[in-house]
Amino acid sequence: MKISIENPLCRVPVAMILDDACPVVNLSHFWIKLRHKVSTDDMPVEIPVSFLRKFAEWCLEHGVKGKFSYVPMPGGLGTIDLGLPGFSKARVDEWIDATKELIRPNWDLTPEMITHCKVVDLSDWTMTEEWEQGEWAQRPIPFEQLAPYIAAALRILHNCDIAAEGVTSPGAFQKVDLDNYAASVLWASKEVNGNPRPFLFCEVYDEDSDPLPYPKVYHPDKRTGECCVGIIAGTGDWFAGWEGNNREAVHSPDLCITEDLQGGRMPRLIAAGCPAIMVSHWPGFYFQGEEIGFNIFKTVVERLNQLPNILWMKTSEIAHYWMAREMVDIAETADGCTITSPMPCERFTLRLAGAKPGKWAVNGKPLREVAEPLALESGTWAKDGDDIVLAFDLEEGKTTIGL
């Protein structure tokens, strides 16, 4: 009997990645001024909490999940745990509280390293002349320097009662050495949050000529259950760009998915069974109060939600599923199989080719039969042609599946 791991609930994971977000501050206003030494007086200084609430409530209503950046020291102004000069502590705290209430349930909150601008000297917390997405994207940074830097970013969020599940690269930060980057993220996540299974977001594969953007697994350890996963976006920022005021960066929702649900990058990824993860930028969603990126996104989501075989997931949930796929050992038995796993995994889904229908159980607990694979939820099984598919919450240790 051939046994294979399916996508969770026989559906294709989809997610949204939003970069360059941070409490109150419109990061683009300060980044452009600092990087290009030009006036940005025509750009908003802040993105109001009212927009955050509007966005978050709409996403909750429509089941959207993903990753939301939380730059810890935006533009080098100050750290969000201690306060941002020029913005009252009450306004910063209101933004953080609203994020925890409305964003955190369905989105992973991650640092986008410390400033998303210049590199910080951790000895005195002043900015150097190097840039996180400049010099620190162009050369590998030694583990001994990189890991504490990432830990410092995580710790600022931790001080705000936000245990980040992973990190986001500002630009191509450390894309030059992803193995070392992943090892540094793993160390920092264990050090700050006691998290042995973090993710990182650094790469984008948005061309049909690119490899399919499956998550990449780094440093899996079946003995300890430790691992880091690289999440890869499958689209470009085809919403309204990163600046938040560049009308040439405004795109059509058809690039992601057409009105007939057949065209665009997302249906192609979904048809391949590959996690379909979009990416955009918070300033472009706000777009100086016009909400251009957000409105394009709403159209994309409304189209995606008409597809029967997708599953909105946080990026950490996608990462954990791919970790489990990599680290479990499956052995066939007379009437099923055993699985040995160093980690738990929700909605774990198996295909047993040629298996017979019957009273399937996991660790002696009966599973409920459902009409078809797309009706699966944890604790159920379904017939799929000559095969059986089963979904359950995988536990750490040994799991027995059989009749």
N, C-alpha and C positions, 0 to 999 in steps of 0.2 A: 504494500500500500504506500503510495507516494504521499508524503505529508509536507505541506508548504504553508508559509506564513502569508496571510492576505493583508491588504490594507485594513485599518480598523473598521469593523462593521461592514466590510466589503464596499466601503465608500472611499472616495479620494479626498485626502485632507486639503483644505484650503485655508488661507490665512492672509491677513493684511499686516504689513510692516510699516509703521510710521516713524520716520527718523526726525531728528532735530527738534524734538519737543522738550520743554522744560517749564517749570512753574513761572507763570506771568510773562517772562521775557520772550520777545520775538528774536530768536537767535540770529536770524539773517541780518537784522538791523545792525547788530554789533559785529558779526563775523565780517560782513562786507566792509564796514568802516575800518576794522582792524587790519584786514588782509589787503585791501586795495587802497587804503588811506584816502577814501573819498567820503563826501557827506552823504549820510543816509537820513537826513531830516525829513525826506518825503516818505519814509517808511514808518509804520507803527513801531513804537518802542516795545509794546506789549501785545500779547494775545489774551483777551479777557477770559475770566473764568466762566462767564456766561456762554461763550462759544464752546469751551470744554464740556460744559454740561449738555448743551444742545447736541454736540457730536456724540457724546457718550450715551445719552439716552436714546438717540436714534439707533446706534449700534446695538444696544441692549434689546431694543424692540425687534431688530432684524437678525439677531443671532450671530453677529459678527465677532470674530475672535482674532487675536494676533499678538503683535509686539509693539509697544509704545515706548519710545526713548524718553529718558529723564536725565538730561545733561546735568551733572552734579554741580558744576561751577561755570555756568553759561557765560561765554565770552570773557571769562576771567573776572567777572564782576565780584563774585563772592560765592561761598558755598551755600547751597540751598538749606542746609541744616542750621546754619548760623544766621542766615539772612542775606538779602541782596541789596547793596547800597542803591538808593534811589527808589526802592519799593518798600512799602511798609511791611513789617513782619506779619501783620494781620492779613494783608493781601496774599503774601507768599503762603502762609499757613492755610488760608481759604482754598487756594489752588491745590495744595498738597492733600488737604482733607477731601476735596471733591474728587481728586484722582483716586484716592483709596476707596472711596464710596462707589464710584461709577465706572472707572477704567479698570481697576485691579481685578474685579471678578472675571473678566473675559480677556484680559490683555496681560502679557508679561511686561513688567516695567524694568528697563535696563539702563545702566549708564551708557552714554556714548562717549566713552572715556571721560576725562575730567572736565576739560573746557570746550572741546570741539574746536578749539582755536590753538593757541600756543601751548607747548608742553610746560607743565608746572614743575618747579624745583621743590621736591617734597620736604626738603630741609627747612624751607622758610615760606613755602606756598606762594612764591612769586613766579610770574611767567618768564620763561626763557625766550630766546629768539627763535627756537625751533618750533615747528608746527606739528601737531598730532597727525594731520593728514598730509603733511609735507615731508619733512626729513624723517619722521617716524613711520612714514609709509614707504620711504625709498630704501631704507636699510634695515636689516634685522636688529632688533634691540635684545641684548642678552637677557636670558631668563632672570638673572639676579637683579636686573633693573626693571624689567617689564612686569614681572609678577607683583612686586610691591606697588607698582604704579596702578595696575588694575585693581588691586586690593584697596587702594586709597579711594578709587572711584566707587567701588562697592560699599565701602564703609560710610561714605557720605549718605548714600541712600539708606543704609542700615540705620543710621542715626535718625532718619525720618520714619522709622518703622516700615521700611520697604526692603524686603529680602529679595534682591534681584535674582531671577533664575538664570540669567546669562548676561552677556555684554554685547554691545553694538560697536562696530568700528566707525569712527569718523572718517569718511572717505575710504581710502584703501589702507588704513592703519594696519600695519603688520601682515598685509596680504603676502608680503615677500617671504614669510616663513610661518606658514599656518600651523605646522607641527609644534613649533616653539610657542606660538601664540596660544594654541589650544592647551598646551601643558601649563602655561602661565595662568590662563583663565581657570583651569581646574584647581591649581594650587590656591589661587586667590579666593575662589568660591568656597573651598573647604575652610580656608583660614577665617573668612569673614562671616559666612552664613552657614557653615557646616554642610554645604551642598556638594556631594561627590559626583553629581551628574548635571553640570551646567551646559549651556550652549553658547555659541558665538555666532554673530551675523556679520559677514564681511563680503561675501561674493554675490554677484548678480550674473545669471545666465539668461539674457533676454532675447537672444537671437535663435532662430530655428536651426542655425548651423552649430550652435553651442551644444554641449552634452545636456542631457536632461538634468534638471536641477535637483537631483536626489540629495538628501542630507548626507554629509560626510562624517564618518565616525573616526574619532581620534583617541588613541591611547586606551582602548577598552581593556579592562582587567576583570576577567571572569572570577577571580578569587575574591576581590574586594567589591565588585560591582561599580567601580569607578570608571568614568568615561566623560568625554566632551564631544559634542556634535556641532558641526558647522551647518547652520541653516543657510540655504541658498534661495534667493529670490528668482522668480522665473519671468518677471516683467521688468521693464524700466519704469521710471517715474513718468507714467503716461497720464498724469492727472493735471497738475498745474505747476510742476517744477519745484525747486528747492528755495528759490529766492523769495517767492511770495509777491512779486510785482512784475514778473516777466511774462507778458502776454504771448510771446513767441513760444513759451514753454507749455502753453495750454493745449491739451490734446483731446481727441475724441474718445468716448467710452468704447467705441468699436475696436480700438486697438486691443483692449482686454477681452471684450466679448460683444458680438454684434447683436442687434435687436432680435434676429431670428435664432439666436443662441448657438449658431453653427460656426461662425467665424471668430477670429481673434485668437490671441495667444492662450488664454485660459482654457477654452474648449480643447485646444490641441494638447495641452499638458494633461488635462483631465482624461482625455481619450487614451493617453499613454499610461494612465494609472499613476502618474508622478505627482507628488505634492505640488499644488499650484499656489504659489505665494507671491502676492503683489507687494510693491514697495512704493512709497511716496514720502512726502515731507510735510511736516506740520505747518510751516509758514505758507506753503502753497495751498493747503486745505483752507486756511483762513483767508488768504489773498486780500489783505488790507480791508477785511470786513466784507468782501464780496462773496466769500465762501465758494470760490470757483472750483477748487480741487475737491472740496467736500461734495459739491453738487454732482460733479462727474462721478465720484465714488458711489454716491447713492444710486445713480443709474446702473453702474456696474453691479452693485450688490443685488439690486432688484432683479436683474437678469440672471445672475448666478443662482439666486435662490429659487429659480424656476427649474433648475436641473435636479433630477431625482437622486443623483449618486454622489453628492458632495457632503463633506462633514467639516464644518468650521471648527478649527482647533487653535489653541494657543501654540506659539512656536515651541514652547517648552514641552507641550504634550506631543507634538510631532517629533521633537528630539528624543524624548523618552521612548517613544515607540520604536524609533530606529535603533536606539541603544539596545533595546530588548531583542529586536530582530538579530542584531549582531552577536549578542552574548548568550542567548539561550542554547541549550543542547537538547535535541529532541531524539528520543529513541522509540522505535515502533514496538508495540506489544501485541499479544494475540488478538485483542479486540479494540485496540486504540493506540495510545502512546503515553509516554511520560515526558515531562518537560522539566529540566533543571535550569533555574534562573537565579542569577545573583541580585536581581532587583524585581520589584513589582511593576506591573504595567496594566493600566486600565484598558478595557475593550480589546483585549488581545484576541486575534481572530485567526483560526486555522482552517485549512482545507484538507480533508481526508479523501483522497481520490479513490473512487470505487467503494467507499465504505457504505454499509447498509443502514437504512433508517432504523431507529429503535429508541430505546430509553437511554439517551446519552447523558452522561454525568461527568462532573469535574470534582475530583476528590470525594466521590460518593454523593455529591449534591446534584439532584436531577436538573437538567436543562429543559427549558420549555421550547417546544417546536413552534416555529413561525412559518408563515406561508412562503416566504421568499428571502433570498439573501439581503435585499435592501430593507427588510423589516427587522433585521437583527438588532439586538441590543445586548448588553452584558447579561449573561445567564440564559442564552437562547441558542437554538440551532435550526438549520434549514436545509432542505434538499436543494441541490443545484445540479440538475442533470443527473449524472451517475455519481456525483460527489456529495459529501456532507460538509457544510461549513458551520463552525461553532464559534461563539463569542463569549468571553468571560473575562473577569478581572484576574490576571495572572498574579500569583503570590510569589514572594521570594522563597527559594527553596525548591522542593520537588512537588510537581503537580501531576496527578494521574487522570487520564481521560479514557473513558471506556463505556461499554454497555453494561 
